[in-house]
Every structure is written in structure tokens, then in C-alpha cells.
Amino acid sequence: MTAKAKVNPRSTTAHTGDFSTDDERWKAVAARDERADGKFFYSVKTTGVYCRPSCKSRLARRENVAFHPSPDAAEREGFRACKRCKPKEQTIHNDHAAIVTRACKLIVSAEEPLSLNEIANSVGLSPFHFHRVFKAFAGLTPKAYATAHRAHRMRDELSLPGTVTSAIYNAGFNSNGRFYADSNKRLGMTPKKFKAGGDGATVRFAVGESSLGSILVAASDLGICAISLGDDPNLLVRELQDRFPKATLIGGDTEFERMVAKVVGFVENPSGGLQLPLHVQGTAFQQRVWKALNDIQSGTTATYADIARQIGQPNAVRAVAGACGANTLAVAIPCHRVVRTDGSLSGYRWGVDRKEKLLKVEGAR
């Protein structure tokens, strides 16, 4: 049974404008409307403090409230920042999020790899400051983000007609040697094998059983590349074959079976952690989302909106949900800990019932 949403009577105020009038601003303050954050700030003359519209402090009397376009404007009139909602820090956070978003678009749209100085100059920051801000929001450096993006383009290019060499250059790599140096890390196999649907690559796998049903565990030379849950073990194997149609799939030996046993034990008790190497493949955005998921502690949950804000893209809630759905490492990347804003369960690649069981085991429901 999913949790019922708790309705805040203050949050039902409809917003039909752009907070351009004092009447709309006051309604937003009274409703603690997060949509108004960053659009304006309000001060309370009896306390000498200014806040964000969504601040959870006690609501002031209307006659004591004034509105300001920015923290600087409020401070010029003698007000100080609220220590509860920290309006100035939130403004800086939003500014940095916008900067990182612009930088990501520059990296994605560039025909040739951009240097750190070129990107920093484009967004108006020093290279050192930009590098620090980007890593704080994206969870990886600008160079790592660009490399992950080019690797994703590389996968797309390799699926098209043409040579491996043309795919490498079309994806934005300046030389074959530069890409081949760590192609296994980016693709899990050589570009030639990847283009051939895994032809010549070896993937070991085995199926175990747990309280959640059948578990398929598969591993490349770089680590575990799939943990799948289901009711039909044969279907899990067929899905693995579809993913690597030309790879050589080998049933696990005794040593591999021991590794599968560790995975099963981890699924039964996720709080214990999985001390095995993972081979994680995904777009730069997906990897940012998955990194944020790994920060959710066992026994707790986060919403899709929480994750979107954590990665610095508060409007990318649907994209975050898509990244959760693209996860192929059940429980190891804990997308089961992400719920809707009202606390109810949403879709889960391996079934909502399994998601609820996992959360109950961890004590989150």
C-alpha cells in the first residue's frame, strides 16, 4: 500500500501570474510557494530579516512585509539574511546551477573539445572557480563530463554504418590513439567488438534466487555490468542476450557463483553494502543521477525533485526518472530509494512490489 499524500493547506494557493504584483507575492509568501524562490525576496520590518518566499519561519503580518528583487536590494535597506532559509546562499546556488547548465550545453554542442579556459571564459568565471563550481554541481569535472558525453556519442556513432575510425572522429575524439587508450573503460570492450554487437567479447553470468525472485548477475572484464531481478530466470538470460547479441555468454564457474552469492546476500540486506567492482555505463547525465542515488542512505528515501536539485538541474525531474529507469544494476545503484513527492511509489524497472519490499527491508517504509 502506498503512502497517502499529506496536504499542506497553505500550498493550495493557485499561481496564475509571474509574481509581478505585491498581491501575488504576498499570496506566494503565505503559501510558502517554492516556485517563487529566486523571483523576489521579502523582508519583515519588525525583525530586520529578509527571506525567500518559501521560508518556513512564522508568517509575519502583512503590514510589516516588504518585497525586494534581490538579496542586495534588501541589504541596502538595512535587512539581514534569514539564518533559516539562507536566501543569499540559495541565490548563489541558483546562479551556479544556471552557469553549469550553460557550460554543459556548450560542451555538448561543441564540434571540437573545448579547453577549461574556453568554457570558463564563456560563462564569465575564472578557470579555477569554474572548475570548482562545475564539479560541485555535476559531480564530475568538466573534462570528465565532456569525455562521458563523447563516449555516449561514440556508442551512437558505432551503431551507424561506417568505419570505426569515422565513428571516433564524428564523436569528437581528435585521434584514434587517444580514444583506444581507454576504450575498454568507456565501452566495456574494443570499439570493433562494440560495433559488432559485442562480437568476440566475453560476459560471464549466473542466476541465483532470493526473496525478491530470480537474480541474474553478469560481469565483463571490468566488473559487474548487470544485476537483474525477475520471476522467470530464462527471461532474464534472454534479456542479457538481447543486450549483447554477439557476445560470448559463459555460465559462471564456482568462483563466479561465489560472487553471485555475495550479490544475493547484498540484495537481501542492502545496508551491508556491495564490496565488488561495478562496470557502470551510461550517459554523462545518467552517471550524475546514479552518483546522487548512491548518496541516499539505506533506510531513507529521496524524491525525483530532490535528485534533480542535487545535480543542479531542478527542472529535469522527468529526465531523472528516465535515468532511474535506465539503471541496469538493481540495488547496487539504489533507484528503489527514489519516490514521488507525496511519498508514494512510482514505477520500478523490476516491479513496484519489489521496490516496496526493498524499502521495507531497509526500514524506509
N, C-alpha and C positions, 0 to 999 in steps of 0.2 A: 504493500500500500504506500503510495507516495504521500509526502507531507503536504498539508494544506497551506496555502499562502496566507501569511499574516498581513492584513491590510492596515496600513497606516492612514487614519482618517485625514491627516494633513496632506497626504500625497495624491489625493484625488482631484486637486485643482487642475482644470484643463488649461493647457497653454496653447493659445492660438496666435500669439504675436511674436515679436522679436525682443521683448523686454525694453521697448523704446520709451515707454511711459512709466511714470512713478507708480501708477496704479498696478501695472503688470509686474513691476519689480517687487512691490510690496507683497503681492499675491505669491510670487516665487519664494520670497523670504519666509512667509507664513507657512508655505508648503514644504520648505527645505528642498526645493526643486534643484536637483543636481544639473539639470540641463542649463541652468542659468549661471553655473560656475564659469568664471572667466569672462562672462558678458558684462558684469558690473560687480561692485562691492558695496557693502552698506556699513555705515558707522552708527554708533549709539552714543549720543552726547552725554548721557548720564554715567557711562563707564569709560569713555575716551578710547574705545576699542573699535576697530573695523574688522569685518568678517567676510567670508564667502557666503553666497545665498543659502547654501546647503548646511551651514554650520548648525550643529546640534545643541548649541547653548540655548538658554531660556529665551523665549521670544520677547523682545522689547516692545514697549508701547509705540504705536505708530508715530506719535508726535515727536518722539525722541530719535527717530531714524532718518538718516540722510543717505543719498546714493552717490557713488563715485565711479568713474570709468576705469580706474586703475588703482593699485596699491599706492603708487607715488602720489596720485591726486589726494588720496585720503591722508597720507602722511604730511603732505604740505599744509593741510588744515589742522594738524596737530594730533591726529589719531595714531594709535599704535596697533600693531598687528595682534590679532587674537592668538593666544597660545594653544587654543584647542583646534581650530581648523587651519591655522598657519596659512593664511591667504597668499602671502608673498611667495612662500615656497611652492604652493600649487601653481601660481602663475609662471614661475621659473620652470616647473615640471612641464607645463603645457607648452611653453616656448621651446624647451628642449625636444619634446615629442614632435613638434612641428619641424624642427631642424633635422631630426633623424629621418622623418618621413621624406623630406625633400632630398636628403642625401641618398636614401635608398632608391628613390626614383631616378636620380642622376646615375647611380651605379647600374641600375637595370637598363636604362635607355642608352648608355654609352656604347658606341661601336667598339672602342678600344678601352682596355683597362685604364682607369684614372688613378693618378697618384694621390697620396694622402693630402698633399699641399693643394692639388687642384680641387678636390672635393671640399676641403676646409675653406678655401677662398670663395667657393661658390655659395656657401652657406654663411659666410661672414664671421668665421671663428678662426682662432689660431690652430695650427695642426695639433698641438698638444691638447688644448682644451676640447677640440672636436673629437679627437680620438677617445678621450675620457668619457665625454657625453654619449658618444655613439655606443661604446661598449656597455655603459651603464644601462642604456635602454634596450639595445638589441641583444645583449647577452654574448656578443662576439665582436671582434674587431672589424673595422671597415674592410680590411683585406680579406678576412675570413668570410665575411658576408659576400663580397664580390666573387670569391672563389667558389662558394657554395652555389651562388646564382649561375656562374658559368658551368659548373658541373651539372646543374639541372638542365641548362640549355644543351649541354653535351648529350645528355640522355635523349632529349627530344631530337637532336640532330642525327644521332645514331639510329633512330627509328625510321629515318627518311632514306630514300635512295641516294646513293653516292658513296664515296670512299670515306674511310676513317679519317684520312688527312683533311679532307674538305670539312668534315664534321668538326674537327678540332679547331680549325681556323674560324668557321662560322659561329662557333660557340664563344669566340673571343680570346682564345689562347694564342699567344704570339709565336709559339714554336711547338713542334711535336715533342721535343725533349722535355720541355717544361711541363707538358701535360703527362707524358708517360712516366715521369719521375715518381708520381704518386697516384697513378690511375687506379691501382687496386684499391687504394683507400677511398677514392671517390666513387667508383663503380662497383667495387666488390670483386672485380675480375678485370682482365685486359679489355680495352675498347673493342678489339676484334671479337672477343667472346661475347661481350655485351650486345654488340650489333647482331650477332648470330643467335640471340635469344638464350645466351648462357652456354652456347655450344663449347664443349671442352671443359667447362667449369665443373667443380665437384661440390655438391651440397649434401652434407650428412643430415639425416633426420631420424626421429623415432617418435612413437606415440605412447603416451602414458595415460593414466586415469587418475582422477581426483574427484573431490566432492562437487566440482563445477562441471564434470563430464570429462570428455577426452581432451588431452592436451598434445598438440604437435609441437615439437621443438626442432628447429633446423638451424644449421650453422655453416657458414663459409669458413675460409681460412682465417678471416679477420674476427670472427666471433659469432654469437647467436644473432641470426638475421630474421628469425620468425618465432613467435610464440602464439599459437592459435588455439582457441577454445571452441568446442562444438559437441554435438551429440553423436555424430557419425564420423568415426576415425577415417574411413575411406574417403569421405568428402573432404576432410582436411588435407589428406595426401593429394587428392586431385587438384585442390586449390593451389598447393605448392607446385605441382607440375605445370599448372597454367601460368604461374608466375615466372618459372624458369623452364620453358618448353623444351629447350635443347641442352639443358644442363644434365650432368650425370648425377642422379639422386641415389645415394647409397644409404641403406639401412644402418643404423648405429650399431657399433660393436659394444663390448662390455664397458669400455671406458666411457663411450658416449652415453650409454644407458645410465651410468652413474651421474653424468651431468644432467640428464633429464630428470633423474630423481631429485637432484638439488632444485631444479626449476619447479617440480611438483610441490616440494616442501615449501618453496617460496610462495607459490600461489595459495597454498593452504594457510600460510602465515606471512603476509606481505611485510609486516612490520619488521621482520628479521633482516630484510634486505637481500639482494641477489649479488653475490660476490663473483660474478662471471663476466667476461668481456662481451660487450654488445657491438654488433655491426649495424649501426643506425644509418639509414639512407633516407633522405628527404630533401625538399627544397629548403632554402635559407629560412623562409618564413616558418615552415613546419618545424625545423630544428629549434627555432626560437621558442615556439609554443611548447614543444616537448621538453625543452630545458626548464621552462616555467612550471610544467606539470611535475617535474621531479622535485621542485621546491615545495610542493604541497605535502605536508607531514601526514603520516599514517594516522588515521583517526579523525582527520579533518577533511573538509571539502572546500572548493572554491567555485565561483560561477564563471561562465564563459566571459562575462563582462569583466570580472576580476583579472582573468588571464590577459584579456585584450588591453586592459590598462597597464598591467605589469610589463608587457612587451612594448609599451609606448604607442599603441595604436587602438585607442578606446573605441573607435568606430568599426573595428574589424571583428565584431562578435561572431558573425556568420563564418568568416574565414577561420577563426579559432575553432569553431565547431567542426569545420571541414578538416582541419589539421588533426583534430582528435579522432575523427573517423578514418583518417589515412594511416593511423598508427598500426603497425603490424607486430608490435611487441607487447602483447597483453600483460598487464600488471607491472611489467618491468618499466614501462613508461605509463604511469598511472592515470590514464584518461578516465578511468572509472571514478576518480575523485572530483570530477567536474559535473556540476549540477546546474539546473536553471536558476534564475534569480530568485524565484519563490521557494527554492529548496527542493522542488520536485525533480524526479529523474527524467532525463531525456534519453535519446537513442544511444545505443552502445553496439559497437561492431559485433560483439559476441553475445548479444542479448541483454535486455534490461534486467531480466531476472538474475543473471549472473552479476550484473553491476550492483544490484541491491544486496546480494549475498556477500560480495566482497566488502561493501561498506559496513555491513553488519559485523563481519569478522573483525574489521579494523575498529569497530566501535563508533563509527561515524553516523549510524542510524539506529 
